[in-house]
Amino acid sequence: MKIFCTGASGYIGGSVAAHLMAAGHQVTGLVRSPEKAEAVRARGIQPVLGTLDDGEILAQAARAADVVVNAASADHKGAVVALLDALAGSGKPFIHTSGSSIVGTRAKGERSDAIFDEDTPITPSPARAARVALNEFILAHRDKGCHPVIVCPSLIYGAGLGANPNSVQVPLLIRLAKKRGNAAHAGPGENVWSNVHIDDLVTLYALAIEKSPAGGFYYAENGEHSMHEACVSINRMLGFAGPPTAMSMAEAAAEWSEGTTEDTMASNSRVRAKRARQLGWKPQARGLIEEIEQGCYRE
């Protein structure tokens, strides 16, 4: 098939593109600069130069493809509208990437016992209300001759398969640990995130393209850990003695920004990939702690 992928030079989009090319598909990818175009071309992706604000470029690429994967932004409504309008009436799959922070609450590093599967109603935090509304907008297009599907990853880890090998949370924690000589989390670090290996995540995208009905919504997770547990394993991997440090929220915000601290590093995001497993998804990559201590993050 011909597949158009936004975010083709990024961590998720580049990894999905690499996986789909390995399965024999032709992939074109949206990139923002000539340098990124060269980087993706070197990996066999045909670059399309443009941004998420270039509606006509997006529409042309979508109409020329059999499948569209939107992996550049979970929040850019303009790009979504341009792509869905171009696909209206075609029945072609449109796979959109969301993120499991939609279930998060600003917990300041405290643990929450709330766990969500795809059928659990959610009341998003103000920071994620627009993302939840965009998800609903996308899924409503199943009644307009489109084939929308949403993949909603939890914390992603592991080495990316494309031009950008780095995810977000784990590298942030490792960089901070190296800077301080000790791993550190926001608040007590008891907040829990479900997580998924990038190698497993890309197989869910392929499965969603192949098997998902229109209107499918899938969390992606294969386990969960607290930020404290992740930091303990980072100290072990880096050879730092002693327990991780608990930072105040102000300290953490100075390191990571207030939004990243409140809505990602100090929040809870506990989800269960019930529907993905019903679809036939079988995650089998190494777990988060094992990957930190024995895998791609080792010095």
Beta strands, then each sheet from edge to edge (+ up, - down):
strand 1: 2-6
strand 2: 26-31
strand 3: 46-49
strand 4: 67-70
strand 5: 93-97
strand 6: 147-153
strand 7: 155-157
strand 8: 184-186
strand 9: 192-197
strand 10: 216-220
strand 11: 224-226
strand 12: 245-247
sheet 1: 3+ 2+ 1+ 4+ 5+ 6+ 10+
sheet 2: 7+ 9+ 11-
sheet 3: 8+ 12+
end
